[in-house]
């Protein structure tokens, strides 16, 4: 499958809620969500030839929790590992939107 700047697709709130509910049921003690600021996302997206972001699942041995690692992807579908790589997002819990339909 070819990657481009339109890869991925929108889903409905109902589909998203089903996915997040299933995750919480299967992994009740894991991080429910992570927040990262727009400025940091733009650091990745504004790199030359960056067409999107790949998100890796990681594990933080110190905190003993899941961790997301974000890296830019170039037009050849290659991770831009010599560029900006992001982690250490704000995790839920403890900073959560308790009113969200995704909780």
C-alpha positions as CSV (number, residue, x, y, z in Angstrom):
1,X,0.0,0.0,0.0
2,X,1.4,3.4,-1.0
3,X,1.6,6.1,1.6
4,X,0.7,9.7,0.9
5,X,-0.5,12.8,2.8
6,X,-4.1,11.5,2.6
7,X,-3.4,8.0,4.1
8,X,-5.8,7.0,6.9
9,X,-9.5,7.7,7.1
10,X,-12.0,9.4,9.3
11,X,-14.3,7.3,11.4
12,X,-17.5,8.1,13.3
13,X,-17.7,9.0,17.0
14,X,-19.5,5.7,17.5
15,X,-16.7,3.7,15.8
16,X,-14.1,5.6,17.9
17,X,-16.0,5.0,21.1
18,X,-16.2,1.3,20.3
19,X,-12.4,1.1,19.8
20,X,-11.5,3.0,22.9
21,X,-14.0,1.0,25.0
22,X,-12.6,-2.3,23.7
23,X,-9.0,-1.1,24.6
24,X,-10.0,-0.1,28.1
25,X,-11.7,-3.5,28.6
26,X,-8.7,-5.4,27.4
27,X,-6.1,-3.2,29.1
28,X,-7.8,-1.6,32.1
29,X,-4.5,-0.5,33.8
30,X,-2.9,1.1,30.7
31,X,-2.8,4.7,29.6
32,X,-6.2,5.7,28.1
33,X,-5.0,8.6,26.0
34,X,-2.0,10.9,25.3
35,X,-2.0,14.6,24.5
36,X,0.7,16.4,22.5
37,X,0.6,20.1,21.6
38,X,0.1,21.3,18.0
39,X,3.4,23.1,18.0
40,X,5.3,19.8,18.6
41,X,3.2,18.0,15.9
42,X,4.1,20.9,13.5
43,X,7.8,20.3,14.3
44,X,7.5,16.9,12.6
45,X,5.2,18.0,9.8
46,X,7.2,21.0,8.7
47,X,10.3,18.9,8.0
48,X,11.3,18.8,4.3
49,X,9.5,16.0,2.4
50,X,7.4,14.9,5.5
51,X,4.1,13.5,4.3
52,X,2.8,12.3,7.7
53,X,3.5,10.8,11.0
54,X,4.0,7.2,12.1
55,X,3.1,6.4,15.7
56,X,4.9,3.5,17.4
57,X,3.7,1.8,20.6
58,X,6.5,1.9,23.2
59,X,6.8,1.0,26.8
60,X,8.3,3.2,29.5
61,X,10.2,0.9,31.9
62,X,10.5,3.7,34.5
63,X,6.7,4.5,34.7
64,X,5.7,0.9,33.6
65,X,3.2,2.3,31.1
66,X,2.6,2.4,27.4
67,X,4.2,5.3,25.6
68,X,3.7,6.6,22.1
69,X,6.6,7.5,19.9
70,X,6.0,9.8,16.9
71,X,8.3,10.2,13.9
72,X,7.8,11.9,10.5
73,X,7.6,9.8,7.3
74,X,9.0,10.9,4.0
75,X,7.4,10.5,0.6
76,X,9.2,7.2,0.1
77,X,7.5,5.8,3.2
78,X,10.7,5.9,5.3
79,X,10.8,7.0,8.9
80,X,12.7,10.3,9.3
81,X,14.7,9.1,12.3
82,X,17.4,11.7,11.8
83,X,14.7,14.4,12.3
84,X,12.3,15.2,15.1
85,X,11.0,12.3,17.2
86,X,8.4,12.9,19.9
87,X,7.5,11.2,23.1
88,X,6.7,12.2,26.7
89,X,3.2,13.2,26.0
90,X,0.7,14.2,28.7
91,X,-1.0,11.0,29.8
92,X,-4.6,10.2,30.8
93,X,-4.8,9.4,33.6
94,X,-4.0,12.0,35.1
95,X,-4.9,14.8,32.7
96,X,-8.1,13.6,31.0
97,X,-11.3,15.0,29.5
98,X,-13.8,13.1,31.7
99,X,-16.7,14.5,29.6
100,X,-15.4,12.9,26.4
101,X,-17.5,10.3,24.6
102,X,-14.3,8.4,24.1
103,X,-13.7,7.9,27.8
